[in-house]
């Protein structure tokens, strides 16, 4: 029968740091790593965090120290106050212990290794731990990723025991006469994981003694599916462009995808933009891309997303949009109104009053430069009268920019709109006194198609 211990996760001649608590799982791990030391030339180290949570914590440290000395394994220990850290960081004691343990392991591995020969970290997670993780995620509610269980490799952390059951471990330790220290908190039903381990998993193993191994094997298959779906999603997410405020992608790239892949692409886009999000945000983001509202918005942790017609823009938290420029009287010469320059010169109207949407001749008058107002209408050339709002929507002007387009008004009437052109009734007559208007903008992303 093939050895289920994954020796292949650690290259020959590598350095490996064993996370050693002194419990049965970690003692089995150290013994198998020592097998690898003989077979593959590994350099084996051990690290033990004394968290000080139990009266027997010092007993465990003394135990692993003595065992490592006998096996000629360099041991690195560290004392930390887990309860104090948990209180300070507002974490559960269990989570605080995990954070401090991995921090200690990473620091130790970094000190032992170098760029050319990094030291891997090996942990004693086994098939039972994997099954417990899958069951806990399932109970809490999760997507497919939550059913993938514990990864066999993440960064420089490897877990070569994920195919090994608790019974395999117990049988090995008994057969080889390997002692271990019992952690009495493992029997405390106050911890959710302990409830799953002590009550739920034994019940499942009554139905099938290989339940834990089968759940772990199913998690491995789910992980393979998840990796392939994520790979396909990454191809779509790669079409996005980095913009100053975050990330922008054409909504068509998401609309054409099957829903499972589209949701994963949304997750990757949020991550690329430096934003957070749960399953509900992914659903809302996909709806935003697939919806008909070309100016819809959505808040997500850390920022927001908005439709800009065929673009979906994800942006980090930014200052509120500034108010549009205040109304001002049009004077001769050049006037600055927001990102626009309005040039006004007294002149005689030539043969044609209309040159382009940006250049034309208006009848003399006391004009005001102001933002668009509700009810504003304009008649462009031979076209029928239309509201400025509808005109901007049809021209696909982003909602955030509509109040920043200058309107030239005489009283309550619109004489011209920046980028759209003049009101037909206000065009000067050839050979008559006029004001020559030239408008230019520096607004990024504004391309008005009239």
SEPA-233285 format. One record per residue (C-alpha): x, y, z; residue number from 0. Coordinates in steps of 0.25 Angstrom, whole numbers, plus 5000, padded with zeros to 4 digits. Example, Ala and Ser with C-alpha at 12.3 -4.5 7.8 and 13.67 -1.06 7.14 Angstrom:
BEGIN
<atom <5049, 4982, 5031>, 0> <atom <5055, 4996, 5029>, 1> 
END
This chain:
BEGIN
<atom <5000, 5000, 5000>, 0> <atom <5005, 5014, 4996>, 1> <atom <5010, 5023, 5007>, 2> <atom <4999, 5034, 5008>, 3> <atom <5009, 5044, 5014>, 4> <atom <5012, 5054, 5003>, 5> <atom <5028, 5054, 5003>, 6> <atom <5027, 5060, 4989>, 7> <atom <5022, 5074, 4995>, 8> <atom <5036, 5076, 5000>, 9> <atom <5048, 5076, 4990>, 10> <atom <5060, 5067, 4993>, 11> <atom <5071, 5075, 5001>, 12> <atom <5061, 5085, 5005>, 13> <atom <5060, 5091, 5019>, 14> <atom <5047, 5089, 5026>, 15> <atom <5042, 5095, 5040>, 16> <atom <5032, 5086, 5047>, 17> <atom <5021, 5093, 5055>, 18> <atom <5022, 5084, 5068>, 19> <atom <5012, 5086, 5079>, 20> <atom <5015, 5072, 5085>, 21> <atom <5001, 5066, 5082>, 22> <atom <4999, 5053, 5074>, 23> <atom <4998, 5060, 5060>, 24> <atom <5011, 5068, 5061>, 25> <atom <5019, 5057, 5067>, 26> <atom <5015, 5048, 5055>, 27> <atom <5018, 5060, 5046>, 28> <atom <5032, 5061, 5052>, 29> <atom <5035, 5046, 5051>, 30> <atom <5031, 5046, 5037>, 31> <atom <5040, 5058, 5034>, 32> <atom <5051, 5051, 5040>, 33> <atom <5049, 5039, 5031>, 34> <atom <5050, 5050, 5020>, 35> <atom <5063, 5054, 5026>, 36> <atom <5069, 5040, 5024>, 37> <atom <5063, 5038, 5010>, 38> <atom <5063, 5052, 5004>, 39> <atom <5074, 5059, 5011>, 40> <atom <5064, 5069, 5017>, 41> <atom <5069, 5079, 5028>, 42> <atom <5059, 5078, 5039>, 43> <atom <5056, 5088, 5050>, 44> <atom <5044, 5089, 5060>, 45> <atom <5037, 5101, 5066>, 46> <atom <5028, 5102, 5078>, 47> <atom <5020, 5113, 5083>, 48> <atom <5017, 5114, 5098>, 49> <atom <5004, 5121, 5098>, 50> <atom <5003, 5121, 5113>, 51> <atom <4988, 5117, 5113>, 52> <atom <4989, 5105, 5121>, 53> <atom <4995, 5100, 5133>, 54> <atom <5002, 5089, 5125>, 55> <atom <5008, 5099, 5115>, 56> <atom <5022, 5098, 5121>, 57> <atom <5021, 5083, 5122>, 58> <atom <5018, 5082, 5107>, 59> <atom <5030, 5091, 5104>, 60> <atom <5039, 5083, 5113>, 61> <atom <5034, 5070, 5106>, 62> <atom <5037, 5075, 5092>, 63> <atom <5050, 5080, 5096>, 64> <atom <5055, 5067, 5102>, 65> <atom <5049, 5059, 5090>, 66> <atom <5056, 5069, 5080>, 67> <atom <5069, 5068, 5087>, 68> <atom <5069, 5052, 5086>, 69> <atom <5066, 5053, 5071>, 70> <atom <5076, 5063, 5068>, 71> <atom <5066, 5074, 5063>, 72> <atom <5069, 5088, 5066>, 73> <atom <5057, 5094, 5074>, 74> <atom <5052, 5109, 5074>, 75> <atom <5042, 5113, 5084>, 76> <atom <5035, 5126, 5087>, 77> <atom <5026, 5130, 5099>, 78> <atom <5014, 5140, 5096>, 79> <atom <5002, 5144, 5103>, 80> <atom <4990, 5139, 5094>, 81> <atom <4979, 5144, 5103>, 82> <atom <4985, 5158, 5104>, 83> <atom <4987, 5159, 5089>, 84> <atom <4972, 5153, 5087>, 85> <atom <4967, 5165, 5095>, 86> <atom <4975, 5175, 5089>, 87> <atom <4971, 5171, 5074>, 88> <atom <4957, 5167, 5078>, 89> <atom <4959, 5153, 5073>, 90> <atom <4955, 5139, 5079>, 91> <atom <4966, 5133, 5087>, 92> <atom <4966, 5121, 5077>, 93> <atom <4968, 5131, 5065>, 94> <atom <4978, 5139, 5073>, 95> <atom <4986, 5127, 5076>, 96> <atom <4986, 5123, 5061>, 97> <atom <4991, 5137, 5057>, 98> <atom <5002, 5137, 5067>, 99> <atom <5006, 5123, 5063>, 100> <atom <5007, 5126, 5048>, 101> <atom <5014, 5139, 5051>, 102> <atom <5025, 5132, 5059>, 103> <atom <5026, 5120, 5049>, 104> <atom <5028, 5130, 5038>, 105> <atom <5038, 5139, 5045>, 106> <atom <5046, 5126, 5049>, 107> <atom <5046, 5121, 5035>, 108> <atom <5051, 5134, 5029>, 109> <atom <5062, 5135, 5039>, 110> <atom <5067, 5120, 5036>, 111> <atom <5066, 5122, 5021>, 112> <atom <5071, 5131, 5010>, 113> <atom <5066, 5135, 4996>, 114> <atom <5073, 5123, 4989>, 115> <atom <5069, 5113, 4999>, 116> <atom <5056, 5117, 5007>, 117> <atom <5051, 5108, 5018>, 118> <atom <5037, 5102, 5017>, 119> <atom <5028, 5101, 5028>, 120> <atom <5021, 5088, 5031>, 121> <atom <5008, 5087, 5039>, 122> <atom <5001, 5074, 5044>, 123> <atom <4987, 5076, 5038>, 124> <atom <4981, 5063, 5035>, 125> <atom <4969, 5057, 5028>, 126> <atom <4960, 5059, 5040>, 127> <atom <4964, 5073, 5041>, 128> <atom <4961, 5075, 5027>, 129> <atom <4947, 5068, 5028>, 130> <atom <4944, 5077, 5041>, 131> <atom <4948, 5090, 5033>, 132> <atom <4938, 5086, 5021>, 133> <atom <4927, 5082, 5031>, 134> <atom <4929, 5095, 5039>, 135> <atom <4929, 5104, 5026>, 136> <atom <4916, 5096, 5021>, 137> <atom <4909, 5099, 5034>, 138> <atom <4912, 5113, 5034>, 139> <atom <4909, 5115, 5019>, 140> <atom <4919, 5116, 5008>, 141> <atom <4921, 5116, 4994>, 142> <atom <4929, 5105, 4986>, 143> <atom <4942, 5111, 4991>, 144> <atom <4938, 5108, 5005>, 145> <atom <4937, 5093, 5002>, 146> <atom <4951, 5092, 4997>, 147> <atom <4956, 5089, 5011>, 148> <atom <4970, 5092, 5015>, 149> <atom <4980, 5094, 5003>, 150> <atom <4992, 5085, 5003>, 151> <atom <5001, 5097, 5000>, 152> <atom <5000, 5112, 5002>, 153> <atom <5012, 5120, 5000>, 154> <atom <5023, 5114, 5008>, 155> <atom <5014, 5105, 5017>, 156> <atom <5012, 5091, 5013>, 157> <atom <5002, 5080, 5019>, 158> <atom <5007, 5066, 5015>, 159> <atom <4997, 5059, 5025>, 160> <atom <4984, 5063, 5018>, 161> <atom <4982, 5048, 5013>, 162> <atom <4985, 5042, 5027>, 163> <atom <4974, 5039, 5037>, 164> <atom <4974, 5041, 5052>, 165> <atom <4974, 5026, 5053>, 166> <atom <4986, 5025, 5044>, 167> <atom <4993, 5034, 5053>, 168> <atom <4990, 5027, 5066>, 169> <atom <4994, 5014, 5060>, 170> <atom <5007, 5019, 5056>, 171> <atom <5011, 5025, 5069>, 172> <atom <5007, 5012, 5076>, 173> <atom <5015, 5004, 5067>, 174> <atom <5027, 5012, 5068>, 175> <atom <5026, 5015, 5083>, 176> <atom <5025, 5030, 5080>, 177> <atom <5020, 5038, 5092>, 178> <atom <5012, 5051, 5091>, 179> <atom <5005, 5061, 5100>, 180> <atom <4990, 5062, 5102>, 181> <atom <4984, 5076, 5101>, 182> <atom <4972, 5076, 5110>, 183> <atom <4966, 5088, 5103>, 184> <atom <4963, 5078, 5091>, 185> <atom <4952, 5072, 5099>, 186> <atom <4946, 5085, 5103>, 187> <atom <4932, 5086, 5095>, 188> <atom <4932, 5101, 5097>, 189> <atom <4940, 5102, 5084>, 190> <atom <4932, 5099, 5071>, 191> <atom <4943, 5091, 5064>, 192> <atom <4943, 5082, 5077>, 193> <atom <4928, 5080, 5075>, 194> <atom <4930, 5076, 5061>, 195> <atom <4942, 5067, 5064>, 196> <atom <4936, 5060, 5077>, 197> <atom <4921, 5059, 5073>, 198> <atom <4918, 5061, 5058>, 199> <atom <4929, 5054, 5052>, 200> <atom <4928, 5041, 5061>, 201> <atom <4914, 5041, 5057>, 202> <atom <4917, 5041, 5042>, 203> <atom <4928, 5031, 5044>, 204> <atom <4917, 5022, 5050>, 205> <atom <4911, 5022, 5037>, 206> <atom <4924, 5020, 5029>, 207> <atom <4937, 5018, 5037>, 208> <atom <4944, 5025, 5025>, 209> <atom <4935, 5037, 5026>, 210> <atom <4946, 5047, 5029>, 211> <atom <4955, 5042, 5018>, 212> <atom <4944, 5042, 5008>, 213> <atom <4940, 5057, 5012>, 214> <atom <4955, 5061, 5010>, 215> <atom <4956, 5054, 4996>, 216> <atom <4943, 5061, 4992>, 217> <atom <4949, 5074, 4996>, 218> <atom <4961, 5071, 4988>, 219> <atom <4952, 5069, 4975>, 220> <atom <4945, 5081, 4978>, 221> <atom <4958, 5089, 4980>, 222> <atom <4962, 5085, 4966>, 223> <atom <4948, 5089, 4960>, 224> <atom <4949, 5103, 4967>, 225> <atom <4963, 5105, 4962>, 226> <atom <4959, 5103, 4948>, 227> <atom <4947, 5112, 4949>, 228> <atom <4956, 5122, 4956>, 229> <atom <4966, 5121, 4944>, 230> <atom <4954, 5124, 4934>, 231> <atom <4950, 5135, 4942>, 232> <atom <4964, 5141, 4942>, 233> <atom <4964, 5141, 4927>, 234> <atom <4951, 5151, 4927>, 235> <atom <4957, 5159, 4939>, 236> <atom <4970, 5161, 4931>, 237> <atom <4962, 5169, 4921>, 238> <atom <4960, 5180, 4932>, 239> <atom <4969, 5193, 4931>, 240> <atom <4975, 5200, 4943>, 241> <atom <4970, 5214, 4944>, 242> <atom <4974, 5225, 4954>, 243> <atom <4962, 5222, 4963>, 244> <atom <4963, 5207, 4962>, 245> <atom <4959, 5197, 4951>, 246> <atom <4950, 5198, 4939>, 247> <atom <4944, 5187, 4931>, 248> <atom <4934, 5186, 4919>, 249> <atom <4921, 5180, 4924>, 250> <atom <4920, 5171, 4912>, 251> <atom <4932, 5163, 4917>, 252> <atom <4924, 5159, 4929>, 253> <atom <4911, 5158, 4922>, 254> <atom <4916, 5147, 4913>, 255> <atom <4921, 5138, 4924>, 256> <atom <4914, 5126, 4931>, 257> <atom <4909, 5131, 4944>, 258> <atom <4919, 5123, 4953>, 259> <atom <4930, 5129, 4945>, 260> <atom <4925, 5143, 4945>, 261> <atom <4923, 5143, 4960>, 262> <atom <4938, 5139, 4962>, 263> <atom <4942, 5149, 4952>, 264> <atom <4935, 5160, 4960>, 265> <atom <4943, 5155, 4973>, 266> <atom <4956, 5156, 4965>, 267> <atom <4952, 5170, 4960>, 268> <atom <4949, 5174, 4975>, 269> <atom <4962, 5169, 4980>, 270> <atom <4970, 5176, 4968>, 271> <atom <4963, 5189, 4972>, 272> <atom <4967, 5187, 4986>, 273> <atom <4953, 5186, 4991>, 274> <atom <4946, 5176, 5000>, 275> <atom <4933, 5168, 4998>, 276> <atom <4925, 5156, 5002>, 277> <atom <4916, 5147, 4994>, 278> <atom <4904, 5158, 4994>, 279> <atom <4914, 5168, 4988>, 280> <atom <4918, 5159, 4977>, 281> <atom <4903, 5157, 4974>, 282> <atom <4900, 5172, 4974>, 283> <atom <4913, 5175, 4965>, 284> <atom <4908, 5165, 4955>, 285> <atom <4894, 5171, 4955>, 286> <atom <4901, 5184, 4953>, 287> <atom <4908, 5179, 4941>, 288> <atom <4896, 5172, 4935>, 289> <atom <4886, 5183, 4938>, 290> <atom <4880, 5193, 4928>, 291> <atom <4883, 5206, 4937>, 292> <atom <4895, 5212, 4931>, 293> <atom <4898, 5221, 4943>, 294> <atom <4895, 5211, 4954>, 295> <atom <4904, 5211, 4967>, 296> <atom <4907, 5201, 4978>, 297> <atom <4915, 5202, 4991>, 298> <atom <4925, 5191, 4994>, 299> <atom <4934, 5190, 5006>, 300> <atom <4946, 5200, 5004>, 301> <atom <4939, 5208, 4992>, 302> <atom <4929, 5206, 4982>, 303> <atom <4925, 5202, 4968>, 304> <atom <4918, 5209, 4957>, 305> <atom <4913, 5207, 4943>, 306> <atom <4918, 5217, 4933>, 307> <atom <4910, 5212, 4921>, 308> <atom <4917, 5200, 4916>, 309> <atom <4928, 5201, 4926>, 310> <atom <4928, 5196, 4940>, 311> <atom <4937, 5204, 4949>, 312> <atom <4942, 5199, 4963>, 313> <atom <4948, 5210, 4971>, 314> <atom <4954, 5211, 4985>, 315> <atom <4948, 5221, 4995>, 316> <atom <4950, 5235, 4990>, 317> <atom <4946, 5249, 4994>, 318> <atom <4932, 5252, 4991>, 319> <atom <4930, 5258, 4977>, 320> <atom <4932, 5273, 4977>, 321> <atom <4920, 5282, 4975>, 322> <atom <4919, 5287, 4961>, 323> <atom <4925, 5301, 4958>, 324> <atom <4916, 5313, 4962>, 325> <atom <4909, 5321, 4952>, 326> <atom <4916, 5333, 4946>, 327> <atom <4914, 5344, 4936>, 328> <atom <4920, 5342, 4922>, 329> <atom <4930, 5353, 4920>, 330> <atom <4939, 5356, 4908>, 331> <atom <4952, 5349, 4907>, 332> <atom <4954, 5335, 4914>, 333> <atom <4947, 5330, 4925>, 334> <atom <4950, 5317, 4933>, 335> <atom <4938, 5309, 4938>, 336> <atom <4942, 5296, 4944>, 337> <atom <4950, 5288, 4934>, 338> <atom <4945, 5296, 4922>, 339> <atom <4950, 5309, 4916>, 340> <atom <4940, 5318, 4910>, 341> <atom <4945, 5328, 4900>, 342> <atom <4936, 5340, 4897>, 343> <atom <4940, 5351, 4886>, 344> <atom <4931, 5362, 4881>, 345> <atom <4930, 5360, 4865>, 346> <atom <4922, 5362, 4853>, 347> <atom <4915, 5349, 4849>, 348> <atom <4921, 5343, 4836>, 349> <atom <4914, 5335, 4826>, 350> <atom <4911, 5323, 4835>, 351> <atom <4908, 5325, 4850>, 352> <atom <4910, 5310, 4853>, 353> <atom <4924, 5305, 4851>, 354> <atom <4924, 5293, 4860>, 355> <atom <4918, 5288, 4874>, 356> <atom <4930, 5295, 4880>, 357> <atom <4930, 5308, 4872>, 358> <atom <4919, 5317, 4868>, 359> <atom <4913, 5331, 4867>, 360> <atom <4902, 5335, 4877>, 361> <atom <4893, 5348, 4877>, 362> <atom <4899, 5358, 4886>, 363> <atom <4893, 5357, 4900>, 364> <atom <4896, 5356, 4915>, 365> <atom <4899, 5341, 4916>, 366> <atom <4901, 5333, 4929>, 367> <atom <4910, 5321, 4930>, 368> <atom <4904, 5311, 4939>, 369> <atom <4901, 5296, 4941>, 370> <atom <4889, 5289, 4935>, 371> <atom <4876, 5291, 4942>, 372> <atom <4864, 5282, 4942>, 373> <atom <4855, 5286, 4931>, 374> <atom <4866, 5291, 4922>, 375> <atom <4863, 5289, 4907>, 376> <atom <4870, 5292, 4894>, 377> <atom <4868, 5291, 4879>, 378> <atom <4880, 5287, 4872>, 379> <atom <4880, 5290, 4857>, 380> <atom <4869, 5284, 4850>, 381> <atom <4866, 5274, 4861>, 382> <atom <4854, 5274, 4870>, 383> <atom <4854, 5281, 4883>, 384> <atom <4860, 5271, 4894>, 385> <atom <4863, 5272, 4909>, 386> <atom <4878, 5274, 4912>, 387> <atom <4876, 5262, 4922>, 388> <atom <4871, 5253, 4910>, 389> <atom <4882, 5259, 4901>, 390> <atom <4893, 5255, 4911>, 391> <atom <4888, 5242, 4913>, 392> <atom <4887, 5239, 4898>, 393> <atom <4901, 5244, 4897>, 394> <atom <4905, 5235, 4908>, 395> <atom <4911, 5245, 4917>, 396> <atom <4914, 5239, 4930>, 397> <atom <4905, 5244, 4941>, 398> <atom <4916, 5249, 4949>, 399> <atom <4920, 5259, 4938>, 400> <atom <4906, 5264, 4934>, 401> <atom <4906, 5275, 4944>, 402> <atom <4920, 5279, 4940>, 403> <atom <4916, 5282, 4925>, 404> <atom <4915, 5298, 4924>, 405> <atom <4901, 5303, 4919>, 406> <atom <4901, 5317, 4913>, 407> <atom <4887, 5323, 4917>, 408> <atom <4880, 5336, 4915>, 409> <atom <4870, 5337, 4926>, 410> <atom <4863, 5324, 4927>, 411> <atom <4866, 5320, 4913>, 412> <atom <4878, 5311, 4908>, 413> <atom <4886, 5317, 4898>, 414> <atom <4897, 5306, 4896>, 415> <atom <4902, 5294, 4904>, 416> <atom <4917, 5291, 4904>, 417> <atom <4920, 5280, 4894>, 418> <atom <4906, 5279, 4888>, 419> <atom <4905, 5293, 4882>, 420> <atom <4896, 5305, 4881>, 421> <atom <4881, 5307, 4882>, 422> <atom <4876, 5310, 4868>, 423> <atom <4868, 5322, 4872>, 424> <atom <4881, 5329, 4878>, 425> <atom <4890, 5327, 4866>, 426> <atom <4894, 5341, 4860>, 427> <atom <4890, 5346, 4846>, 428> <atom <4901, 5347, 4836>, 429> <atom <4907, 5361, 4836>, 430> <atom <4900, 5365, 4849>, 431> <atom <4907, 5368, 4862>, 432> <atom <4910, 5355, 4870>, 433> <atom <4919, 5348, 4881>, 434> <atom <4928, 5338, 4876>, 435> <atom <4928, 5326, 4885>, 436> <atom <4939, 5315, 4886>, 437> <atom <4938, 5304, 4897>, 438> <atom <4949, 5294, 4901>, 439> <atom <4950, 5284, 4912>, 440> <atom <4961, 5276, 4919>, 441> <atom <4951, 5267, 4925>, 442> <atom <4957, 5253, 4925>, 443> <atom <4948, 5242, 4918>, 444> <atom <4938, 5252, 4913>, 445> <atom <4935, 5249, 4898>, 446> <atom <4921, 5255, 4894>, 447> <atom <4915, 5249, 4882>, 448> <atom <4904, 5257, 4876>, 449> 
END
